Every structure is written in C-alpha cells, then in structure tokens.
Amino acid sequence: MRREDFPPLRKTDLTYLDSACMSLRPDPVIDAVETYYREYPACPGRSHHSMSEKASDELIKSREKIADFVGADSENLMLTSGTTEGLNTVARGFDTQKVFLSDREHNSNLAPWQRKNCETVFLETENGLDIESLRSNVSEGNLVSLVHISNLDGMEFRIEEVAQIAREQGAYTLVDAAQSAPHMPLDVSEMPVDFLAFSGHKMLGPSGTGGLYVSERTQNKLEPLNTGGGAVEDTTQFTRERRDFPYGFEAGLPNVAGFIGLGKAASYLSDIGMGKVESHEHKLTEKLEQGFSDIEEVSYISNGPGVVTFWVDGMDAHQVALMLDRKDIAVRSGKHCVHSWFDQKDVRPGVRVSLHLYNNDEDIREIVEEVKKISYVA
Ligand SMILES: Cc1ncc(COP(=O)(O)O)c(C=O)c1O
C-alpha cells in the first residue's frame, strides 16, 4: 500500500518490520516538516508578523486534524511529546488512590504508577482481559489504565466495555493507544473513556509528537505537568492565572514542525482509511502466522493483527535479530518494554515482527524464508 511514498523503501532492499517501535514516514510528512523550517520558521501564537501568523494557522489546522483522527474535538486534545508524556500527565496530575492495570503494560504505563505510590491492581490477560475481576472490584474514584493493543502480540482489550463498567461505578478510564491509533479506526466520541494517549512516531508522524485526549468532565480534575510561557493568561510576581485545557497544559514553545508533520500524517492515514489499514495488516499477519507455524523450531505469540513475537529454539533473540539484519530485515529483539510480563511469566526475550500499511506479501515471504534458514543452523 503506497510503498513508493516511503524513502527508505525506495532506496534499498529493506524489509522493515519494526513499526511497533517506530513507523516510517511518507514524503508528504517529511515535506510538511521541511516546509515549516524553510518557509515560515517562526513562533506561533506569540508575535504578529506574517511568518508567525502562518505558523499559528498551520498549528491550529494540525491540532484539528490530529484531534479529528481520534474522533476528538480539538479543544479536548493536548499536544504532547508522545504516549509517555500523556500517561505521566495523568499519573502526576489526576488524583486517584487505586489504579487497575493489565499484566502486559508497557513500562510507560507502569513506572508512572509505581512512582505515584498508589495501589495497583493487575488484571490477568492469559485468556483475554479478566473483565469480571474488574467488574467486581472497581469503585468510585478509581482509574482503569490499560493498553488498548499490546505491543507484545497485538492482543486487543475491549476498551468500550471496560470504560462502560468503570463509568457505571464512578471510576475513570485511561487508554494507552500507542499501538491502536496507528492501526485501526478510533473514535473517542463513541467511547466513554476519560483519557487516551498516543504517539506520532508510530503513526507515520515525526518523533517527539503525540496527543492526549481528555474528556470534558475530567479536564478540571487534572493538573498540568508543567507550567510557564503559553500556559498562563496572566501573572503577577506572586500569582498566575492558568489558561484552560489544552493550552494551560502545553507550557513552553511547542514542537511546531513536529505537530505540523503529525497533522499531515493524520490526514495521510485518514485519506487511505484506517479500516483499510487494519484489514491489510490483518491479512499479512495471518500469512506470517501460517509461515511461522510451518517451522518446527519456531514458537510464537500473536493475538491480533500487526504484531507477532517469536522464538527460535536454542537461539538468543538478539542473535536472531542480528542475523536478520544482515539480510536487511529490521525487527526488534528483547522484552519490548514489557519487562514485567516476561519476568512474571518467566519467558525469555523474543523477536518481534510488527507491520504497517507499507508492508506487503514479499516482506512476509522474506522473513519466513530467512527465519527458516536460521532455524536450520540453530
Ligand atoms: C503500548 C505502548 N505504550 C507506550 C509506549 C510509549 O510510547 P512513546 O515512547 O512514544 O512515548 C509504547 C512505545 O513503544 C507502546 O508500544
């Protein structure tokens, strides 16, 4: 799907299978970033000269496109440096004593809660998320903070149902959408969630960009991580008047080029259609699973489209990844920032294959062939 738009795929024989870590960027995104720096590299929202006005207009339009991409009103979307900043903003700034997590959270949805020193309850995911345990234990003022799609194996949690249960009990829901926003249609206006965090660099956008949706009912319960220029209406030597959400939460000069690039990425994906992206990745994942199933020395986990983690009998994951790299196949090896799952289940590090819209049948054929060869020498 539109492979020719992605420079690294035009130049080399690269088989890029590491999109859960970082996606490639298409020409229109790169061009949008470059155009900002070449043509109107000014401070948005500060000065009244033409370049600054142009930067302001482009940033406003980009915020709208990014918000629209997840079904949010732009007034309910804070621009962030990525999912991690979004999750930390909630962990630091939202008052709750008890948080429900799954046993397969990314470190970015684990470490902030450990630091907060609140009670954490882990929901089992062995046979899908243990929703019954949530239903019987969640209560008023709690927060349910869950990964939407696992970066380990693509497992998807039924977020709408979870959020409904939480809301009925007077609790709140935070969604780590780092791996869902780039790969499936999302519409927060149809989900009773309170917070949803995502990253630009996994959805064809520049690194250091992302968004945090905050529901209207929750905005006045949240304190910003930072304060300073741009986030205050007025100050005296001893007082400050904070701006409303989202601006009061975005202190300092924003990553202007990055957000303009992210706006372009959002419209690029929307033009293709996220439903199409999802079904394309689904078909490729089935082919990959089929290919791996035929190799006796390989075991794998895959519980949803786009992500497959595998192990070759008797071989270290990093060694497998390095051997694949020699064939220009880029994958990731290790514990994929879900260390707690690997440690709790006593599973050794794995090799992860992750897909995006630019992958094709040939990529799947390549990796299956090379893993087969590696398995023979194992
Ligand atoms: C599920 C999940 N959550 C959170 C993150 C952190 O995202 P970022 O590094 O963009 O803040 C990632 C990144 O890999 C992820 O896969």
The ligand as an SDF file (V2000), in Angstrom:
LIG
                    3D

 16 16  0  0  0  0  0  0  0  0999 V2000
    1.9330    0.0830   24.1660 C   0  0  0  0  0  0  0  0  0  0  0  0
    2.8870    1.2210   24.2710 C   0  0  0  0  0  0  0  0  0  0  0  0
    2.6950    2.1540   25.2050 N   0  0  0  0  0  0  0  0  0  0  0  0
    3.5010    3.2160   25.3400 C   0  0  0  0  0  0  0  0  0  0  0  0
    4.5920    3.3680   24.5180 C   0  0  0  0  0  0  0  0  0  0  0  0
    5.4870    4.5620   24.7020 C   0  0  0  0  0  0  0  0  0  0  0  0
    5.3780    5.4080   23.6040 O   0  0  0  0  0  0  0  0  0  0  0  0
    6.3680    6.6650   23.4150 P   0  0  0  0  0  0  0  0  0  0  0  0
    7.7500    6.1250   23.5620 O   0  0  0  0  0  0  0  0  0  0  0  0
    6.0790    7.1480   22.0490 O   0  0  0  0  0  0  0  0  0  0  0  0
    6.0290    7.6420   24.4650 O   0  0  0  0  0  0  0  0  0  0  0  0
    4.8440    2.4180   23.5280 C   0  0  0  0  0  0  0  0  0  0  0  0
    6.0360    2.5210   22.6610 C   0  0  0  0  0  0  0  0  0  0  0  0
    6.5720    1.5460   22.2110 O   0  0  0  0  0  0  0  0  0  0  0  0
    3.9660    1.3170   23.4100 C   0  0  0  0  0  0  0  0  0  0  0  0
    4.1630    0.3810   22.4840 O   0  0  0  0  0  0  0  0  0  0  0  0
  1  2  1  0
  2  3  1  0
  2 15  2  0
  3  4  2  0
  4  5  1  0
  5  6  1  0
  5 12  2  0
  6  7  1  0
  7  8  1  0
  8  9  2  0
  8 10  1  0
  8 11  1  0
 12 13  1  0
 12 15  1  0
 13 14  2  0
 15 16  1  0
M  END
$$$$
